[in-house]
């Protein structure tokens, strides 16, 4: 899957990878991050 | 998944063309991965949010997966994910994602 130009929903998790970290990575891959969230499932 | 987040995702899915959207997860717990994946593909399994019974069918990948990692700037990936990659069970996450997508 080519992420360049894709609209990305970054759903992070407090006990895993935070949404902001995912977003920074995906922006560097050329994706357009349209929603960022860090959930807590506990 | 929080009902508020389901509302936002539904709005985005209705606004954007389906082929352009991708969901990238960061959860590491198997149950969390399952809930998140089901919510954005076949609908909210807990039936509490606006995606209950709504099959968005969005593609779902994980930030740990090689397919994603190889497209990210290596310096950014190392800075943002490097330590987490060392401390979390990335193999279990990758295996869970393959299974959840029905590729196993």
Backbone of each chain as nested JSON, in Angstrom:
{
  "chains": [
    {"id": "A", "residues": [
      {"number": 1, "name": "UNK", "atoms": {"N": [0.834, -1.201, 0.0], "CA": [0.0, 0.0, 0.0], "C": [0.874, 1.26, 0.0]}},
      {"number": 2, "name": "UNK", "atoms": {"N": [0.654, 2.111, -0.973], "CA": [1.428, 3.346, -1.056], "C": [0.736, 4.417, -0.216]}},
      {"number": 3, "name": "UNK", "atoms": {"N": [1.44, 4.906, 0.798], "CA": [0.834, 5.881, 1.712], "C": [0.904, 7.315, 1.186]}},
      {"number": 4, "name": "UNK", "atoms": {"N": [1.753, 7.537, 0.197], "CA": [1.904, 8.896, -0.316], "C": [0.587, 9.407, -0.893]}},
      {"number": 5, "name": "UNK", "atoms": {"N": [0.151, 10.568, -0.372], "CA": [-1.083, 11.171, -0.85], "C": [-2.349, 10.619, -0.229]}},
      {"number": 6, "name": "UNK", "atoms": {"N": [-2.206, 9.575, 0.592], "CA": [-3.385, 8.999, 1.24], "C": [-3.821, 9.864, 2.425]}},
      {"number": 7, "name": "UNK", "atoms": {"N": [-5.111, 9.842, 2.707], "CA": [-5.641, 10.5, 3.903], "C": [-5.587, 9.482, 5.034]}},
      {"number": 8, "name": "UNK", "atoms": {"N": [-4.875, 9.838, 6.082], "CA": [-4.63, 8.849, 7.132], "C": [-5.311, 9.219, 8.444]}},
      {"number": 9, "name": "UNK", "atoms": {"N": [-5.923, 8.206, 9.027], "CA": [-6.478, 8.314, 10.373], "C": [-5.5, 7.594, 11.298]}},
      {"number": 10, "name": "UNK", "atoms": {"N": [-4.852, 8.35, 12.188], "CA": [-3.836, 7.777, 13.086], "C": [-4.462, 7.512, 14.444]}},
      {"number": 11, "name": "UNK", "atoms": {"N": [-4.651, 6.232, 14.746], "CA": [-5.279, 5.862, 16.015], "C": [-4.24, 5.231, 16.935]}},
      {"number": 12, "name": "UNK", "atoms": {"N": [-3.639, 6.063, 17.762], "CA": [-2.638, 5.561, 18.692], "C": [-3.271, 5.055, 19.972]}},
      {"number": 13, "name": "UNK", "atoms": {"N": [-2.397, 4.584, 20.833], "CA": [-2.875, 4.079, 22.126], "C": [-1.892, 4.483, 23.21]}},
      {"number": 14, "name": "UNK", "atoms": {"N": [-2.409, 4.826, 24.35], "CA": [-1.559, 5.309, 25.439], "C": [-0.498, 4.281, 25.83]}},
      {"number": 15, "name": "UNK", "atoms": {"N": [-0.872, 3.01, 25.856], "CA": [0.077, 1.973, 26.257], "C": [0.871, 1.395, 25.09]}},
      {"number": 16, "name": "UNK", "atoms": {"N": [0.658, 1.95, 23.916], "CA": [1.402, 1.496, 22.739], "C": [2.101, 2.682, 22.096]}},
      {"number": 17, "name": "UNK", "atoms": {"N": [1.773, 2.922, 20.845], "CA": [2.359, 4.057, 20.124], "C": [1.336, 5.203, 20.127]}},
      {"number": 18, "name": "UNK", "atoms": {"N": [1.731, 6.383, 20.638], "CA": [0.794, 7.518, 20.647], "C": [0.444, 7.983, 19.238]}},
      {"number": 19, "name": "UNK", "atoms": {"N": [-0.742, 8.537, 19.11], "CA": [-1.199, 9.008, 17.811], "C": [-0.265, 10.03, 17.185]}},
      {"number": 20, "name": "UNK", "atoms": {"N": [0.288, 10.929, 17.982], "CA": [1.167, 11.974, 17.445], "C": [2.435, 11.379, 16.822]}},
      {"number": 21, "name": "UNK", "atoms": {"N": [2.946, 10.312, 17.438], "CA": [4.146, 9.66, 16.894], "C": [3.822, 9.023, 15.544]}},
      {"number": 22, "name": "UNK", "atoms": {"N": [2.653, 8.406, 15.457], "CA": [2.216, 7.807, 14.186], "C": [2.085, 8.906, 13.136]}},
      {"number": 23, "name": "UNK", "atoms": {"N": [1.478, 10.022, 13.529], "CA": [1.241, 11.117, 12.591], "C": [2.553, 11.668, 12.037]}},
      {"number": 24, "name": "UNK", "atoms": {"N": [3.544, 11.867, 12.905], "CA": [4.831, 12.401, 12.439], "C": [5.475, 11.448, 11.441]}},
      {"number": 25, "name": "UNK", "atoms": {"N": [5.391, 10.158, 11.719], "CA": [5.962, 9.165, 10.799], "C": [5.259, 9.225, 9.438]}},
      {"number": 26, "name": "UNK", "atoms": {"N": [3.938, 9.279, 9.475], "CA": [3.19, 9.204, 8.225], "C": [3.329, 10.466, 7.385]}},
      {"number": 27, "name": "UNK", "atoms": {"N": [3.483, 11.597, 8.067], "CA": [3.719, 12.84, 7.311], "C": [5.04, 12.732, 6.552]}},
      {"number": 28, "name": "UNK", "atoms": {"N": [6.027, 12.098, 7.181], "CA": [7.324, 11.942, 6.499], "C": [7.218, 10.979, 5.321]}},
      {"number": 29, "name": "UNK", "atoms": {"N": [6.169, 10.162, 5.317], "CA": [5.944, 9.224, 4.208], "C": [5.093, 9.861, 3.11]}},
      {"number": 30, "name": "UNK", "atoms": {"N": [4.729, 11.13, 3.299], "CA": [3.959, 11.831, 2.266], "C": [2.457, 11.678, 2.4]}},
      {"number": 31, "name": "UNK", "atoms": {"N": [2.002, 11.168, 3.545], "CA": [0.562, 11.011, 3.749], "C": [-0.036, 12.298, 4.322]}},
      {"number": 32, "name": "UNK", "atoms": {"N": [-1.321, 12.441, 4.142], "CA": [-2.049, 13.584, 4.672], "C": [-2.822, 13.097, 5.9]}},
      {"number": 33, "name": "UNK", "atoms": {"N": [-2.343, 13.473, 7.077], "CA": [-2.962, 12.97, 8.309], "C": [-4.191, 13.817, 8.632]}},
      {"number": 34, "name": "UNK", "atoms": {"N": [-5.362, 13.205, 8.588], "CA": [-6.616, 13.955, 8.747], "C": [-7.239, 13.818, 10.135]}},
      {"number": 35, "name": "UNK", "atoms": {"N": [-6.753, 12.858, 10.905], "CA": [-7.289, 12.688, 12.264], "C": [-6.253, 11.952, 13.104]}},
      {"number": 36, "name": "UNK", "atoms": {"N": [-5.987, 12.51, 14.282], "CA": [-5.004, 11.904, 15.186], "C": [-5.651, 11.731, 16.548]}},
      {"number": 37, "name": "UNK", "atoms": {"N": [-5.535, 10.552, 17.099], "CA": [-6.11, 10.306, 18.417], "C": [-5.267, 9.282, 19.164]}},
      {"number": 38, "name": "UNK", "atoms": {"N": [-5.174, 9.48, 20.462], "CA": [-4.509, 8.475, 21.298], "C": [-5.549, 7.964, 22.279]}},
      {"number": 39, "name": "UNK", "atoms": {"N": [-5.92, 6.717, 22.095], "CA": [-6.975, 6.15, 22.923], "C": [-6.4, 5.463, 24.148]}},
      {"number": 40, "name": "UNK", "atoms": {"N": [-7.24, 5.319, 25.128], "CA": [-6.894, 4.536, 26.309], "C": [-7.977, 3.485, 26.447]}},
      {"number": 41, "name": "UNK", "atoms": {"N": [-7.589, 2.224, 26.275], "CA": [-8.598, 1.154, 26.267], "C": [-8.853, 0.56, 27.639]}},
      {"number": 42, "name": "UNK", "atoms": {"N": [-8.082, 1.055, 28.655], "CA": [-8.259, 0.482, 29.988], "C": [-9.544, 0.988, 30.613]}}
    ]},
    {"id": "B", "residues": [
      {"number": 1, "name": "UNK", "atoms": {"N": [-13.957, 1.563, 21.083], "CA": [-13.474, 2.879, 20.661], "C": [-14.441, 3.964, 21.146]}},
      {"number": 2, "name": "UNK", "atoms": {"N": [-13.864, 5.08, 21.579], "CA": [-14.695, 6.179, 22.088], "C": [-15.759, 6.579, 21.058]}},
      {"number": 3, "name": "UNK", "atoms": {"N": [-16.988, 6.793, 21.506], "CA": [-18.038, 7.22, 20.579], "C": [-17.675, 8.516, 19.856]}},
      {"number": 4, "name": "UNK", "atoms": {"N": [-16.981, 9.428, 20.542], "CA": [-16.603, 10.704, 19.899], "C": [-15.66, 10.446, 18.722]}},
      {"number": 5, "name": "UNK", "atoms": {"N": [-14.735, 9.509, 18.915], "CA": [-13.809, 9.185, 17.821], "C": [-14.549, 8.517, 16.668]}},
      {"number": 6, "name": "UNK", "atoms": {"N": [-15.519, 7.703, 16.998], "CA": [-16.318, 7.068, 15.943], "C": [-17.066, 8.125, 15.128]}},
      {"number": 7, "name": "UNK", "atoms": {"N": [-17.557, 9.149, 15.819], "CA": [-18.243, 10.234, 15.111], "C": [-17.302, 10.899, 14.114]}},
      {"number": 8, "name": "UNK", "atoms": {"N": [-16.083, 11.205, 14.583], "CA": [-15.109, 11.888, 13.723], "C": [-14.731, 11.022, 12.516]}},
      {"number": 9, "name": "UNK", "atoms": {"N": [-14.5, 9.738, 12.78], "CA": [-14.099, 8.844, 11.695], "C": [-15.234, 8.701, 10.68]}},
      {"number": 10, "name": "UNK", "atoms": {"N": [-16.434, 8.632, 11.176], "CA": [-17.581, 8.526, 10.26], "C": [-17.685, 9.775, 9.379]}},
      {"number": 11, "name": "UNK", "atoms": {"N": [-17.502, 10.941, 10.014], "CA": [-17.546, 12.199, 9.247], "C": [-16.476, 12.206, 8.159]}},
      {"number": 12, "name": "UNK", "atoms": {"N": [-15.277, 11.795, 8.538], "CA": [-14.159, 11.786, 7.575], "C": [-14.453, 10.811, 6.437]}},
      {"number": 13, "name": "UNK", "atoms": {"N": [-14.956, 9.636, 6.799], "CA": [-15.24, 8.614, 5.783], "C": [-16.33, 9.083, 4.821]}},
      {"number": 14, "name": "UNK", "atoms": {"N": [-17.264, 9.863, 5.329], "CA": [-18.343, 10.365, 4.474], "C": [-17.85, 11.492, 3.563]}},
      {"number": 15, "name": "UNK", "atoms": {"N": [-16.801, 12.203, 4.044], "CA": [-16.282, 13.363, 3.314], "C": [-15.267, 12.973, 2.238]}},
      {"number": 16, "name": "UNK", "atoms": {"N": [-14.416, 12.012, 2.572], "CA": [-13.324, 11.632, 1.682], "C": [-13.752, 10.466, 0.791]}},
      {"number": 17, "name": "UNK", "atoms": {"N": [-13.083, 10.34, -0.34], "CA": [-13.39, 9.172, -1.161], "C": [-12.732, 7.944, -0.528]}},
      {"number": 18, "name": "UNK", "atoms": {"N": [-13.46, 6.851, -0.528], "CA": [-13.067, 5.652, 0.22], "C": [-11.669, 5.156, -0.143]}},
      {"number": 19, "name": "UNK", "atoms": {"N": [-11.306, 5.258, -1.398], "CA": [-10.013, 4.734, -1.827], "C": [-8.826, 5.517, -1.32]}},
      {"number": 20, "name": "UNK", "atoms": {"N": [-9.073, 6.719, -0.78], "CA": [-7.977, 7.571, -0.31], "C": [-7.68, 7.395, 1.17]}},
      {"number": 21, "name": "UNK", "atoms": {"N": [-8.577, 6.733, 1.896], "CA": [-8.434, 6.672, 3.353], "C": [-7.721, 5.405, 3.827]}},
      {"number": 22, "name": "UNK", "atoms": {"N": [-6.877, 5.597, 4.84], "CA": [-6.193, 4.471, 5.475], "C": [-6.192, 4.717, 6.983]}},
      {"number": 23, "name": "UNK", "atoms": {"N": [-6.403, 3.669, 7.755], "CA": [-6.308, 3.771, 9.209], "C": [-4.997, 3.118, 9.645]}},
      {"number": 24, "name": "UNK", "atoms": {"N": [-4.216, 3.866, 10.433], "CA": [-2.956, 3.325, 10.941], "C": [-3.048, 3.243, 12.466]}},
      {"number": 25, "name": "UNK", "atoms": {"N": [-2.864, 2.05, 12.994], "CA": [-3.026, 1.824, 14.422], "C": [-1.691, 1.875, 15.169]}},
      {"number": 26, "name": "UNK", "atoms": {"N": [-1.795, 2.139, 16.482], "CA": [-0.611, 2.131, 17.335], "C": [-0.79, 1.265, 18.577]}},
      {"number": 27, "name": "UNK", "atoms": {"N": [-1.95, 0.646, 18.697], "CA": [-2.214, -0.208, 19.857], "C": [-1.328, -1.453, 19.808]}},
      {"number": 28, "name": "UNK", "atoms": {"N": [-1.086, -2.048, 20.964], "CA": [-0.264, -3.255, 20.982], "C": [-0.997, -4.441, 21.605]}},
      {"number": 29, "name": "UNK", "atoms": {"N": [-2.069, -4.16, 22.305], "CA": [-2.843, -5.223, 22.932], "C": [-3.765, -5.87, 21.891]}},
      {"number": 30, "name": "UNK", "atoms": {"N": [-3.81, -7.201, 21.902], "CA": [-4.577, -7.928, 20.882], "C": [-6.051, -7.521, 20.867]}},
      {"number": 31, "name": "UNK", "atoms": {"N": [-6.629, -7.359, 22.052], "CA": [-8.046, -6.976, 22.113], "C": [-8.272, -5.569, 21.55]}},
      {"number": 32, "name": "UNK", "atoms": {"N": [-7.348, -4.662, 21.88], "CA": [-7.47, -3.288, 21.387], "C": [-7.365, -3.251, 19.873]}},
      {"number": 33, "name": "UNK", "atoms": {"N": [-6.434, -4.04, 19.339], "CA": [-6.261, -4.097, 17.885], "C": [-7.531, -4.619, 17.221]}},
      {"number": 34, "name": "UNK", "atoms": {"N": [-8.114, -5.63, 17.848], "CA": [-9.321, -6.225, 17.276], "C": [-10.494, -5.238, 17.28]}},
      {"number": 35, "name": "UNK", "atoms": {"N": [-10.669, -4.562, 18.411], "CA": [-11.78, -3.605, 18.516], "C": [-11.611, -2.475, 17.505]}},
      {"number": 36, "name": "UNK", "atoms": {"N": [-10.402, -1.929, 17.426], "CA": [-10.164, -0.812, 16.508], "C": [-10.369, -1.25, 15.061]}},
      {"number": 37, "name": "UNK", "atoms": {"N": [-9.824, -2.417, 14.722], "CA": [-9.947, -2.9, 13.345], "C": [-11.403, -3.175, 12.979]}},
      {"number": 38, "name": "UNK", "atoms": {"N": [-12.107, -3.855, 13.868], "CA": [-13.52, -4.158, 13.582], "C": [-14.344, -2.879, 13.438]}},
      {"number": 39, "name": "UNK", "atoms": {"N": [-14.05, -1.91, 14.29], "CA": [-14.846, -0.679, 14.285], "C": [-14.769, 0.043, 12.941]}},
      {"number": 40, "name": "UNK", "atoms": {"N": [-13.582, 0.064, 12.337], "CA": [-13.439, 0.806, 11.071], "C": [-13.61, -0.075, 9.829]}},
      {"number": 41, "name": "UNK", "atoms": {"N": [-13.895, -1.346, 10.043], "CA": [-14.133, -2.213, 8.888], "C": [-15.595, -2.692, 8.843]}},
      {"number": 42, "name": "UNK", "atoms": {"N": [-15.98, -3.455, 9.869], "CA": [-17.342, -4.013, 9.839], "C": [-18.332, -3.31, 10.77]}},
      {"number": 43, "name": "UNK", "atoms": {"N": [-17.802, -2.412, 11.631], "CA": [-18.688, -1.688, 12.538], "C": [-18.342, -1.906, 13.997]}},
      {"number": 44, "name": "UNK", "atoms": {"N": [-18.782, -0.998, 14.846], "CA": [-18.467, -1.021, 16.27], "C": [-18.986, -2.306, 16.94]}},
      {"number": 45, "name": "UNK", "atoms": {"N": [-18.077, -3.176, 17.41], "CA": [-18.536, -4.434, 18.023], "C": [-19.259, -4.236, 19.351]}},
      {"number": 46, "name": "UNK", "atoms": {"N": [-19.063, -3.083, 19.988], "CA": [-19.728, -2.854, 21.276], "C": [-21.108, -2.201, 21.101]}},
      {"number": 47, "name": "UNK", "atoms": {"N": [-21.409, -1.788, 19.896], "CA": [-22.698, -1.179, 19.57], "C": [-23.033, 0.043, 20.427]}},
      {"number": 48, "name": "UNK", "atoms": {"N": [-22.015, 0.828, 20.788], "CA": [-22.29, 2.036, 21.567], "C": [-22.059, 3.311, 20.751]}},
      {"number": 49, "name": "UNK", "atoms": {"N": [-21.339, 3.196, 19.663], "CA": [-21.003, 4.4, 18.906], "C": [-21.733, 4.488, 17.587]}},
      {"number": 50, "name": "UNK", "atoms": {"N": [-21.449, 5.573, 16.864], "CA": [-22.157, 5.823, 15.605], "C": [-21.729, 4.874, 14.49]}},
      {"number": 51, "name": "UNK", "atoms": {"N": [-20.675, 4.098, 14.722], "CA": [-20.269, 3.121, 13.702], "C": [-20.865, 1.73, 13.944]}},
      {"number": 52, "name": "UNK", "atoms": {"N": [-21.735, 1.623, 14.932], "CA": [-22.432, 0.35, 15.153], "C": [-23.246, 0.007, 13.912]}},
      {"number": 53, "name": "UNK", "atoms": {"N": [-22.999, -1.155, 13.362], "CA": [-23.734, -1.582, 12.184], "C": [-23.328, -0.881, 10.898]}},
      {"number": 54, "name": "UNK", "atoms": {"N": [-22.253, -0.054, 10.975], "CA": [-21.785, 0.678, 9.792], "C": [-20.496, 0.034, 9.287]}},
      {"number": 55, "name": "UNK", "atoms": {"N": [-20.547, -0.484, 8.091], "CA": [-19.389, -1.178, 7.54], "C": [-18.592, -0.233, 6.643]}},
      {"number": 56, "name": "UNK", "atoms": {"N": [-17.593, 0.434, 7.234], "CA": [-16.792, 1.382, 6.454], "C": [-15.805, 0.665, 5.53]}},
      {"number": 57, "name": "UNK", "atoms": {"N": [-15.364, -0.507, 5.956], "CA": [-14.446, -1.283, 5.118], "C": [-13.117, -0.595, 4.836]}},
      {"number": 58, "name": "UNK", "atoms": {"N": [-12.637, 0.203, 5.776], "CA": [-11.382, 0.938, 5.56], "C": [-10.169, 0.007, 5.671]}},
      {"number": 59, "name": "UNK", "atoms": {"N": [-9.14, 0.258, 4.868], "CA": [-7.915, -0.518, 5.033], "C": [-7.242, -0.161, 6.357]}},
      {"number": 60, "name": "UNK", "atoms": {"N": [-6.725, -1.169, 7.055], "CA": [-6.112, -0.942, 8.367], "C": [-4.71, -1.55, 8.386]}},
      {"number": 61, "name": "UNK", "atoms": {"N": [-3.753, -0.748, 8.796], "CA": [-2.387, -1.233, 8.965], "C": [-1.878, -0.75, 10.318]}},
      {"number": 62, "name": "UNK", "atoms": {"N": [-0.704, -1.254, 10.71], "CA": [-0.106, -0.866, 11.992], "C": [1.228, -0.188, 11.728]}},
      {"number": 63, "name": "UNK", "atoms": {"N": [1.551, 0.767, 12.558], "CA": [2.791, 1.522, 12.372], "C": [4.03, 0.613, 12.476]}},
      {"number": 64, "name": "UNK", "atoms": {"N": [3.901, -0.541, 13.112], "CA": [5.035, -1.473, 13.219], "C": [5.242, -2.305, 11.948]}},
      {"number": 65, "name": "UNK", "atoms": {"N": [4.254, -2.357, 11.099], "CA": [4.351, -3.252, 9.948], "C": [5.367, -2.746, 8.92]}},
      {"number": 66, "name": "UNK", "atoms": {"N": [6.115, -3.688, 8.357], "CA": [7.198, -3.343, 7.427], "C": [6.703, -2.526, 6.245]}},
      {"number": 67, "name": "UNK", "atoms": {"N": [5.5, -2.85, 5.787], "CA": [4.899, -2.147, 4.658], "C": [4.775, -0.644, 4.941]}},
      {"number": 68, "name": "UNK", "atoms": {"N": [4.522, -0.297, 6.198], "CA": [4.413, 1.103, 6.605], "C": [5.797, 1.668, 6.907]}},
      {"number": 69, "name": "UNK", "atoms": {"N": [6.548, 0.929, 7.687], "CA": [7.861, 1.394, 8.161], "C": [8.783, 1.786, 7.004]}},
      {"number": 70, "name": "UNK", "atoms": {"N": [8.778, 0.997, 5.931], "CA": [9.716, 1.269, 4.845], "C": [9.385, 2.556, 4.072]}},
      {"number": 71, "name": "UNK", "atoms": {"N": [8.189, 3.081, 4.285], "CA": [7.81, 4.322, 3.604], "C": [8.075, 5.572, 4.447]}},
      {"number": 72, "name": "UNK", "atoms": {"N": [8.398, 5.331, 5.738], "CA": [8.633, 6.446, 6.662], "C": [10.106, 6.832, 6.623]}},
      {"number": 73, "name": "UNK", "atoms": {"N": [10.385, 8.133, 6.762], "CA": [11.764, 8.595, 6.865], "C": [12.431, 7.857, 8.035]}},
      {"number": 74, "name": "UNK", "atoms": {"N": [13.572, 7.169, 7.778], "CA": [14.193, 6.351, 8.83], "C": [14.532, 7.137, 10.099]}},
      {"number": 75, "name": "UNK", "atoms": {"N": [14.959, 8.38, 9.924], "CA": [15.299, 9.193, 11.088], "C": [14.073, 9.508, 11.931]}},
      {"number": 76, "name": "UNK", "atoms": {"N": [12.976, 9.81, 11.278], "CA": [11.729, 10.108, 11.985], "C": [11.217, 8.845, 12.68]}},
      {"number": 77, "name": "UNK", "atoms": {"N": [11.292, 7.73, 11.968], "CA": [10.801, 6.47, 12.553], "C": [11.603, 6.129, 13.813]}},
      {"number": 78, "name": "UNK", "atoms": {"N": [12.909, 6.267, 13.71], "CA": [13.767, 5.955, 14.852], "C": [13.447, 6.868, 16.035]}},
      {"number": 79, "name": "UNK", "atoms": {"N": [13.265, 8.137, 15.733], "CA": [13.004, 9.118, 16.788], "C": [11.65, 8.868, 17.467]}},
      {"number": 80, "name": "UNK", "atoms": {"N": [10.643, 8.541, 16.685], "CA": [9.285, 8.416, 17.212], "C": [8.953, 7.001, 17.701]}},
      {"number": 81, "name": "UNK", "atoms": {"N": [9.502, 6.003, 17.033], "CA": [9.063, 4.624, 17.286], "C": [10.182, 3.742, 17.837]}},
      {"number": 82, "name": "UNK", "atoms": {"N": [11.445, 4.151, 17.623], "CA": [12.595, 3.31, 17.941], "C": [12.553, 2.657, 19.317]}},
      {"number": 83, "name": "UNK", "atoms": {"N": [12.377, 3.467, 20.351], "CA": [12.385, 2.913, 21.707], "C": [11.199, 1.991, 21.948]}},
      {"number": 84, "name": "UNK", "atoms": {"N": [10.05, 2.381, 21.407], "CA": [8.849, 1.561, 21.585], "C": [9.011, 0.212, 20.889]}},
      {"number": 85, "name": "UNK", "atoms": {"N": [9.68, 0.246, 19.738], "CA": [9.905, -0.987, 18.983], "C": [10.742, -1.978, 19.796]}},
      {"number": 86, "name": "UNK", "atoms": {"N": [11.665, -1.414, 20.571], "CA": [12.533, -2.278, 21.378], "C": [11.8, -2.854, 22.584]}},
      {"number": 87, "name": "UNK", "atoms": {"N": [10.873, -2.089, 23.121], "CA": [10.249, -2.499, 24.377], "C": [8.92, -3.234, 24.194]}},
      {"number": 88, "name": "UNK", "atoms": {"N": [8.361, -3.175, 23.012], "CA": [7.058, -3.817, 22.79], "C": [7.208, -5.019, 21.856]}},
      {"number": 89, "name": "UNK", "atoms": {"N": [6.243, -5.915, 21.924], "CA": [6.306, -7.154, 21.137], "C": [5.77, -6.892, 19.721]}},
      {"number": 90, "name": "UNK", "atoms": {"N": [6.658, -6.421, 18.853], "CA": [6.223, -6.044, 17.505], "C": [5.81, -7.26, 16.674]}},
      {"number": 91, "name": "UNK", "atoms": {"N": [6.456, -8.387, 16.909], "CA": [6.099, -9.589, 16.143], "C": [4.656, -10.02, 16.425]}},
      {"number": 92, "name": "UNK", "atoms": {"N": [4.257, -9.921, 17.701], "CA": [2.885, -10.296, 18.073], "C": [1.888, -9.352, 17.406]}},
      {"number": 93, "name": "UNK", "atoms": {"N": [2.246, -8.062, 17.368], "CA": [1.361, -7.076, 16.739], "C": [1.227, -7.361, 15.243]}},
      {"number": 94, "name": "UNK", "atoms": {"N": [2.349, -7.621, 14.592], "CA": [2.319, -7.902, 13.149], "C": [1.481, -9.138, 12.855]}},
      {"number": 95, "name": "UNK", "atoms": {"N": [1.657, -10.173, 13.671], "CA": [0.895, -11.412, 13.472], "C": [-0.596, -11.164, 13.69]}},
      {"number": 96, "name": "UNK", "atoms": {"N": [-0.902, -10.35, 14.702], "CA": [-2.314, -10.057, 14.99], "C": [-2.95, -9.296, 13.827]}},
      {"number": 97, "name": "UNK", "atoms": {"N": [-2.196, -8.38, 13.229], "CA": [-2.748, -7.601, 12.111], "C": [-3.021, -8.489, 10.891]}},
      {"number": 98, "name": "UNK", "atoms": {"N": [-2.116, -9.392, 10.624], "CA": [-2.317, -10.315, 9.494], "C": [-3.591, -11.132, 9.724]}},
      {"number": 99, "name": "UNK", "atoms": {"N": [-3.737, -11.605, 10.948], "CA": [-4.909, -12.423, 11.289], "C": [-6.201, -11.594, 11.188]}},
      {"number": 100, "name": "UNK", "atoms": {"N": [-6.142, -10.371, 11.703], "CA": [-7.343, -9.527, 11.692], "C": [-7.776, -9.168, 10.271]}},
      {"number": 101, "name": "UNK", "atoms": {"N": [-6.818, -9.079, 9.374], "CA": [-7.158, -8.77, 7.981], "C": [-7.535, -10.03, 7.203]}},
      {"number": 102, "name": "UNK", "atoms": {"N": [-7.496, -11.156, 7.923], "CA": [-7.888, -12.396, 7.271], "C": [-6.879, -12.911, 6.28]}},
      {"number": 103, "name": "UNK", "atoms": {"N": [-5.588, -12.555, 6.525], "CA": [-4.536, -12.97, 5.598], "C": [-3.816, -14.227, 6.06]}},
      {"number": 104, "name": "UNK", "atoms": {"N": [-4.179, -14.726, 7.254], "CA": [-3.459, -15.893, 7.77], "C": [-4.036, -17.174, 7.204]}}
    ]}
  ]
}
